[in-house]
Amino acid sequence: MISITAAAVAATTEAATAVEMTEESLSVLELAIKGGWIMIVLLILSIIGVYIFCERFSVLRKAMKRTPNLLDRIHDNMRDKDIKSAMNYCVNLNTPVSRILAKGVKDCRMDIQSIRQVLDNNAGLEIARLEKGLPILSTIAAVAPMLGFLGTVTGMVQAFWQMSNAGNNIDVSLLSGGIYEAMVTTVGGLIVGIIAIFAYNYLVAQVDKVQNMMEADMIAFLEIVAETGNGFPTHEKVTVKPAGDITNI
């Protein structure tokens, strides 16, 4: 009898705990909804931030993939004075590094300093493509907490306005509830902002890695140019096979 009673009590306690947890989760959801229009704006910003992070993460993963025989192939083609094959190979790979080197191969008849300038200019363009969307993510990281604070201030204004209209019949529960709901926007804004700033810094670090890879390959290419020489016939007309849209990664 005692064991049966204990089991019944335990079951009742577990059921009560489950009901309390359900009610608590529902109350949190309802409270988030009561945060007002600012919570909707924060939700939209969070969706935009997630999209930018996922899209840039995919792009940077592709950009960080190295082609092991890229420089060897360019070296062999330039040693054999086959500039067309080197250019077509770089263009067909269609990666940020290969597109930069394709410009260097095209202008390999120039002096080393001029080639270096060409590589640097095109590297800047490629880095700008990789950083597409990052300013928006940075803006979300900065604006989201401010929107949260704005929601809290407006909520407090409404709470005190209700208190002033109530006169001597002040309902403390109504006032505290309004303030508590207003604080939700601050929590939401901080959560969105913190996640966004971590995502932004991670993507910036990945862009820096790609930039370092570009720099290493550019230096190696200049060494290839110095080793093989730039004595290509100036009357040779170079044509490149179409490789589709090479402006996208």
C-alpha positions, 0 to 999 in steps of 0.5 A: 500500500505504501509503495502504491501511494508513493508511486501515485505521488511521484506520478502526480508530481511529474505530471504537475512538473510537466504542466508547469513547464508547458505553462512556462514555455507558453507564457514565454512565447506569449510574452514574446508576442506581447513585446510588440512590433519591435519583436517583429522587426527583430525577427526579420533582422534575425532571419536576414542575418541567418541568411547572410551568414549561411550564404557567405559561409557557403561562398567562403568554403568554396573560396578556401578550397585549393587546387593543388596543381594550379601553380604547377600547371601555370608554371608548365604552360608559361615555361612552354610559352603556352599563355593561352592554355594557362589563361583558359585553365585559370578561367575554367577553374572559376575561383577567386585565386584562379581569376586573379592569376588569369589576369596576371597571366594575361599581363605577364609580358609587363614588368614585375612591378606592373604585374604585381599591381594588376594582381593587387587590383584584382585581389581587391575586387575579389575580396570585395565580392567575398565581403558582400553582405558583411556590412549588413550583418555588422549593422544588424549586430549594432542596431538589434540591441538599440531596437531592444532598448527602444522597445523597453523605453516605449514600453515603460512610457506606456506603463507610466502613462497607464499609471497616470491615467489610473489616478489613485486606483493604481494596479501594481500588477498591471504596472509590473506586467507592462514593465516586464513585457517591455524588458522582453525587447531588450532581451530579444535585441541583445540575443540577436545582436550578440549572435550577429556580432559573433557571426560577423567576426567569424566571417571576417576571419574567414575572409582574412584566411582567403586573403592570405591564401591569395597573397601566397599564390600571388607571390608564388606566381610572381616567382614563376614569372621571374623564373620563366621570363616574360619573353612571349611574342608581342604579336600573339593574339590571345583568346580565352574560351568562354567559361560562363559567368565568372563574376560569381563565385 
